[in-house]
Amino acid sequence: MVKALYLEFKFGDYDWPLLKNSGANEVIIPLETLTRQRLDQLKDCGFKMGISIDSFASRCPADPQATNELKNKLKQALDWKPQRIWLDGFRFGGYWETKGNKIKNIHEPCGWCKNKKRSDILISVASSIREILPWQLPLGYFAVPFKKEEKSEVVEILGQDHFFLSQLFDFISPMIYHRMIGKSVSYISEYISYLKSMTGNTVIPILQTKDMPDNLPDQLSGKEMTKAFQEAVKPPSVGVAWFSWDGAAEKKKAEIISKIFNST
């Protein structure tokens, strides 16, 4: 089972013994935060290393320069010899983390994407980047966790057509931050089953460790985190990732995650 922690390095380096004893077997690290010293520390902890890459840095995915920069980031990531790569923000811009029905702050049609089907653009980019990666290196992306039938904007505005994208990726990691999107804990396993049934691909959900965004008071309890984990590991899931270890440490929840992971 994948038991992963997203490491933001938001507050600098970690309490390494605490991290080592977290029960995790894998970490996800943003490419821009990696250093040789951190990598050595993580290896000493015995973790498998996944690298997260900001796909388009708020640029239009149809811009050829954005694709070229993504390819350069992937080449940089390969130098670190990761065991998995996760593409973050592999979509058109838009704020989906809301309890409302509308996706906000969307990427308006520009000179690169106007009159083009956004899902086709992402499929084309995914196909081109696969050509530069070793076939044995697992590649996945963070998925917006709405059903196409309920919120078609995921495909039409954000461009994430999971059915077609799944054919170009080795795994999908839906960001099932259930409290952010106003869903019950049971939605976690429901969505995993939906995504697996639709795509046939490996699913590794990522869960929230605190209420987000940061300006909200945190009311996510340890009990609810445990229930979320239990829902997230139900078949056909192959594991769980938490976003993030920094948030857990900040809200004094590191021991909660350690207890959950170490008892599994």
N, C-alpha and C positions, 0 to 999 in steps of 0.2 A: 504493500500500500504506500502510495505517495503521501508523505506528511511534510508539507513544505511551508516555509516561512518567507514572506516577502520582506527583504531588508532594505529600508529606505536610506539608512545612515543619516536620518533626519537630524539627529542630535550628536553626530560624531560617531566614534567607535563604541562598541558594546562592552557589556560585562560578559567577557568571553566564556567563563565557566558557567554562567547562567544560561547562555545560549547553547553551549555544548550539551547541557543537561535538559534541554527543552523537550527532548523526545522526537524532534524533527529529524528527518533523514535527507532532506533536500532544502536548499535555499534558492531564492530568486533575487538577483542583484541587478539594479540598473547599471547599464554599461558605464555610464559616466562617473559612477562612484567607485569603480574597481581600482584597487591599487595592489601592488605586489604584496605588501605587508598584510592587507586584508585577505587576500587570496590564501596566503600561507596560514593565517589564523583559521580560516574556514576549513582548509584541508586538515589542519590539526584536530578540528572538531569532528572530522569524519563525514562531512556533508557532501552529497552530490551537488554540483553547482549548475544552476540555471541562470542564464543572463536575460534580462529584460531590456528590450530596445524600444525607444520612443520612435514609432514608425515614420511619422511625417512632421513632427514638431510644429503642429498647427498649420501646416501648409496644405495646399490642395493636392490630394493624392494623384491627380491627373497631370500635375506638373512634372515633366521628365526629370528635372533637377531634384525634385523630392525623392523620386525613385532612385536616382544615382546616389544621393546621400544615404538613403536606407541601405543600399548595397555596400557602401563604404563602411557603415556602422556594422553590418554583418561581417565583413572581412576583419574589422577590428575585434569583434567578438570572438571570431575563430582563433585569433592569436592567443586568447586566454584558455582555449581548449575546454569549452563548456560541455556538459553532458545533456543540455537541453537549452533551447532558445524559445523565449516567449516574446511575441510582438505585442507591444502596448500601443493603443491608439491606432490600430489598423482599421481605419474607417475615416469617413468624412467628419468634419468637426460638428459638434452638437452636444449640448448638456442633456443627458438622458437620465441622470441620477435624481429623479424627482418623482413625487407621488402623484403629480398631475398627469394629464393625458398628452400634453404637448412637449415635444423635444425643443429645448430652448437654445438660443445662441448658435443657430445652425450655420453651416458654411453656405453662403449664398452662391448661386451659379456665377462662375468667373470665366475668364477667357479660356481656361484649360478644360473646364468640365461642362460648360453650357451646352445644353441639348444632348448630353451624353448620359447613358444609363450608369449610375454610380456603382452598382454592383458589378457591372462588366469591367469597370475601371479597376476595382480592387482585385478581381479575378485575374486580370491581365498582369497586375503588379505582382501578385502572389506567384503566378506562373514564371515570371522572369527572375524572381529572387531564388526560386527553387534551383535554378540552374547553377548557382554559385555555391550551393551548400552540399556538403557530403551527404549521400543518401541515407547513411546510418545515423545522422544527427537529428533527433526529434525536434520538429518545429511546430509551434502552436501559436495561438493568438487569444487575447482576452476578448470574450464575446459579450455583447450587450444582451442581458438576460430577459428578453421579452419574446413572446410567441408571435410569429409573423402574422397569425390570424387576429391577434389582439392589437398589435401595434405595427402596422405596415411600414411606418416611418423608419423602422430599423433597417429595412432594405432600401426604401425609396430615398430617404434623406441621408442616412449614415452609410448605406452601401453594403452592410453586412448581410449577405444572403448565405446563411450558414450551410444550407444544403449544397451549394456549389463550392463555397470556400473550403468546406470540409474535405473535398477531394484533393486539395493541394496542401493540406496540413496533416500532421501526424496526431495532433490532439487539439482539443478546444477547451478553453478555460473560461466558463461563464462567470461573470462578476456578479454573483448572486448576493448582493448587499441588500437583503430583504427589507430591512428597516428603512433604507434610503428610498426604496421604490414602493413602500407601503404594502408589502406582501407579508403573509404569515410565514412562520417557520416551515410549514409543510410545503410551501411553494418551492423550496430548495430541491427536495427530492422529485417533486412533480416536474420541475423544469429540466432537471438532469435526464429524467426518463424521456421527456419530450425531445430533447436535443439528440439523445442517443438514438431514439427511434427514427428521427428525421434524417440523421446523417450517417449512422452506423460507426461514427468515429469515437475514439477514446475521449472521455470527459473527465476533466480535473477541475472541479468548481473552486472558486476562491471566495472566501467569506470575510465579513468585516469584523474587526476586533473592538470597534467603538462606534458610537454615533458620529456620522460625518454629514456635512463638512465640519471643520475644526471649531467653528464658532458655536456649534450646538453643545448643550450640556450632555454629557454621556450618561445614558440611562440603559445601556445594553448590559444586562446582568450576566454573571457567570452561568447561571442556570439556563438562560436563553442561549448563550454561546454553546453550551453543552448540547442542547436540543438541536441547534443549527448543525453542529458537527455530526450528530447522529443521523440527521436527515441527509447530510451531504455524503456520507459514506455508504448509504444504501446502494445496492446494485441498481444500475450498471456503473456507478462511479468507481474510479480506480484509486481515489484518494482525495485529499483536501489540501488547499493552501490557505493561509491566513494573510489578510492585508490589514495591518502589517505588524511585525514584531515591535516596531517603534511605537505604534499606537498602543499595543498591549503593555509595553513597558511604561509608557507615559501614564496610563490609567491604572497601573498596578495590577495588571491582568496576566503578567508573564507566568505566574504560578498556575493560573487557570488553564492556560494552553498547555503547559508542561504536564499537568495532571491528566488532561484529556489525551494528549499524545502518548504519554508513558503508560496509560492504562489500556491502550489499543494494541 
